[in-house]
Amino acid sequence: MKVKLLVEDRDLAYLFLDTENTEPDAQPVDLKVDGVNLSDFENEDAVVWLMSADGGKLTVVSHERFLSFVVTDETGYPIPSPVIVFDSAEYRRLRDE
């Protein structure tokens, strides 16, 4: 699935689902979901987010799956869970709160 990611700093990133209506600095990435329910995406107790070394791929895996996962440049390295937003309007709303 194609999405866009805007990294604000090492602890905060925004994942845009609507790739046509994002902030200009958001970068396209491929999102792969590996056995995780959408409702768990923002639950850091349930999932681990992995970013490939080249920044082109994000993978979401369950904690159980991550324990047996071999971390490489290709599979990705753990990152903080991004805030999931639909588009720029939602992003701006959250930033203004």
JOKAKA-V565220 format. One record per backbone hydrogen bond with DSSP energy under -1.0 kcal/mol. NH is the residue of the N-H (numbers start at 1). CO is the residue of the C=O. Records with the same first field share a line. If there is no record, write none. Layout:
NH: CO ; CO
This chain:
3: 29
4: 16
5: 27
6: 14
8: 12
9: 12
14: 6
15: 83
16: 4
17: 85
18: 86
19: 17
21: 18
26: 23
27: 5
29: 3
30: 56
31: 1
32: 58
34: 60
40: 37
41: 38
43: 40
46: 43
47: 43
48: 61
50: 59
51: 77
52: 57
53: 73
55: 52
58: 30
59: 50
60: 32
61: 48
63: 46
66: 62
67: 63
68: 65
69: 66
76: 72
77: 51
79: 49
83: 13
85: 15
88: 21
91: 87
92: 88
93: 89
94: 90
95: 91
96: 92
